[in-house]
Amino acid sequence: MSHKPPIAFLGLGTMGGGMARRLLDAGFPLTVWNRDPHKTEPYRAAGARAAASPRAAAEGAAILIAMLADDDASRTVWTNADGALLGAGRGSVAVDCSTISIGWARTLAAEAGKRGIGFLDAPVTGTKPHAANGELTFLVGGDEAALETVRPALEVMSKQILHLGPHGAGATLKLINNFVCGVQAATLGEAFALVRRTGLDPAKALPLVMNGNAGSPLVKAFGERVLTHDPGVYFQLELMAKDLRYAIAEAEAHGMRIPTGEAARGEFGEAVAAGLGKHDVSSIVDFLQRGS
């Protein structure tokens, strides 16, 4: 039986919970931390150690993995007084799977490096079921050696691991991917609204949009959730609004605009202001229909 390195997992939300469970079920010695400590209880009951702080979780871990909401959460969990980088040992590898800005990914890599800690920005594509079933795709930026160290752990959670280049490369592609997803979601909402406004039968019109040439996997999934009134939260709407904001800022940093992203950001911002931030991202479709 091969030795499995001890892992600290930070953040047990919609995505992190399923990812941590995959590692635990695969036999990795696991320590978990979550801002709401009650969420650690099922993992503790299943054999994980629950830590009181990110710093405590990191102590003795060879691999540290975080799945958090945004730059602010990532900065707090890694670098504050109880942050994981202060508890991590030299030679360990930190992996941030959150969707963060490219600038913060590179800053965090530098902070880890000062302490002799390897770092990968490794955001994922997929939603809650993909996390639970080990079907994520990891978009990785960082050193090849660090990736090989953590590869066995990532493989348990994924169907594909893409090494894209140096620090920040994974974060960059994730923002580009989510920019396209956000635009598609907003476009689908406008299409649903136009179907309603023109008096077409949604039961006939919408399956054509979902399953025809315009029917990407996202369009199909979101359309189905809306038509069936699926109450599940697979990815919070407010996180897509944040991802669009980060993508627009990165484009501006490179001297360009992404007008479709700006338009989508505006619509997602309106939905957040209307109280839908914690709802599933597909709620943008129903929100834009109601506004029609």
DODRENTI-693414 format. One line per 5 residues: number of its first residue (from 0); for each residue x, y, z of C-alpha. Coordinates in steps of 0.05 Angstrom, whole numbers. Each point is the difference from the previous one (the first is absolute). Example, Ala and Ser with C-alpha at 12.3 -4.5 7.8 and 13.67 -1.06 7.14 Angstrom:
<pts>
0) 246:-90:156  27:69:-13
</pts>
This chain:
<pts>
0) 0:0:0  31:66:-22  10:56:49  -50:57:-6  24:69:22
5) -40:37:53  -45:54:-29  -32:62:30  -64:22:-35  -25:70:12
10) -72:18:-18  -58:-50:-1  -51:37:-41  -38:-20:-62  62:-25:-36
15) 50:-11:56  -45:-47:38  -3:-51:-56  74:8:-15  20:-13:72
20) -45:-61:3  35:-29:-61  67:7:34  -26:-31:65  -32:-58:-36
25) 65:-13:-38  37:-9:66  40:64:4  13:22:72  -43:63:1
30) -7:61:44  -57:47:-16  -16:72:17  -61:41:-15  -21:70:21
35) -64:-31:28  28:-56:43  -65:-38:0  13:-19:-72  62:-40:21
40) -40:-48:43  -19:-51:-55  73:-4:-21  25:-8:71  -51:-55:11
45) 27:-35:-62  72:2:24  27:69:-16  31:46:51  -36:67:9
50) 45:60:12  -19:65:35  38:44:-50  33:-4:-68  67:5:34
55) -15:-59:45  -26:-40:-60  64:12:-38  47:-25:55  29:-66:-22
60) -34:-1:-68  40:-15:-62  -55:28:-45  -46:58:15  -62:10:-43
65) -48:59:3  -67:9:-33  -26:70:18  -46:54:-26  46:56:-24
70) 65:39:9  -20:26:68  -16:-68:28  63:-30:-31  43:56:29
75) -29:-10:69  6:-75:1  71:-2:-26  34:61:28  -33:29:62
80) 26:-13:71  -34:-69:2  13:-12:-74  22:-65:-30  66:25:-26
85) 23:13:71  -15:-72:19  27:-33:-62  69:-32:0  56:12:-50
90) -6:-47:-59  -76:-6:5  -43:21:-60  -59:48:5  -55:-5:-53
95) -53:53:-7  -60:-28:-39  -41:64:9  -17:45:-58  45:58:17
100) 31:58:-38  65:-11:-38  34:54:41  -17:-33:66  20:-69:-26
105) 69:26:-17  6:38:66  -20:-61:39  51:-42:-38  54:50:20
110) -21:0:73  2:-76:1  68:-1:-33  29:46:53  -16:-55:51
115) 27:-57:-42  -70:-24:-18  -19:-21:-70  -62:31:-30  -50:-16:-55
120) -60:40:-23  -46:-56:-20  -73:22:-9  -49:-50:-26  -54:-6:-52
125) -62:-38:21  -56:8:51  -22:-34:65  -15:-69:-31  67:0:-36
130) 36:14:66  -37:-56:35  14:-50:-56  73:17:-12  -14:29:-70
135) 31:69:6  51:29:-48  58:35:34  31:60:-36  69:5:29
140) 52:55:2  67:-11:33  61:-44:1  -1:-70:-30  35:-28:61
145) -54:27:47  -54:-28:-45  31:-69:1  2:2:76  -75:12:5
150) -22:-38:-62  -23:-62:38  -47:43:42  -26:39:-60  -12:-64:-39
155) -49:-25:54  -42:63:-12  5:6:-75  -10:-26:-70  54:45:-29
160) 59:41:23  25:55:-47  67:31:15  -4:67:-35  64:35:18
165) 30:43:56  -35:29:60  -64:35:-20  -12:-41:-63  -54:-43:33
170) -35:60:29  2:35:-68  -34:-56:-38  -52:-10:55  -21:73:-5
175) -3:-4:-76  -42:-63:6  -48:30:50  -5:64:-41  -27:-42:-58
180) -46:-38:47  -28:64:30  -14:30:-69  -35:-64:-22  -43:-1:63
185) -21:73:-9  -14:-12:-74  -44:-60:17  -39:43:49  -12:53:-52
190) -22:-54:-50  -49:-29:50  -27:71:12  -8:11:-75  -37:-66:-7
195) -49:23:54  -7:70:-28  -15:-23:-71  -53:-51:23  36:-63:-23
200) -14:-65:37  60:-10:46  -11:-75:0  13:0:-74  48:57:-9
205) 49:-11:56  19:-72:-15  19:23:-70  47:52:29  28:-48:52
210) 11:-59:-47  15:34:-66  64:33:-24  -2:50:58  -6:-55:52
215) 67:-2:36  3:-45:62  -11:62:42  -60:23:-40  -30:-70:5
220) 13:-6:75  -25:69:18  -61:-5:-44  -19:-66:31  8:26:71
225) -46:58:-16  -52:-42:-36  -2:-51:57  5:53:56  61:-36:28
230) 12:28:70  72:-24:5  59:48:7  57:-25:-43  38:66:-5
235) -22:64:34  -22:57:-45  41:51:38  64:-39:-15  -13:6:-75
240) -9:75:10  67:2:35  34:-42:-55  -26:47:-54  28:59:40
245) 68:-33:5  0:-18:-74  -18:71:-21  55:29:44  51:-48:-30
250) -21:19:-70  7:74:18  70:-14:28  18:-25:-69  -28:61:-35
255) -64:-31:-27  -74:-2:14  -48:-59:0  -66:35:-12  -42:-64:3
260) 30:-15:68  -15:71:24  -72:-8:-21  -6:-67:35  32:29:62
265) -53:54:2  -56:-51:-4  31:-44:53  11:61:44  -74:16:-5
270) -18:-71:20  46:4:61  -32:67:19  -68:-34:-5  21:-51:52
275) 19:-59:-44  74:-2:17  -4:-65:40  -46:-33:-52  26:-45:-55
280) 33:36:-58  -55:-26:-46  -47:47:37  24:55:-46  -44:-31:-54
285) -63:5:41  19:69:25  7:27:-70  -66:-32:-20  -36:34:57
290) 31:66:-21  -30:-8:-69
</pts>
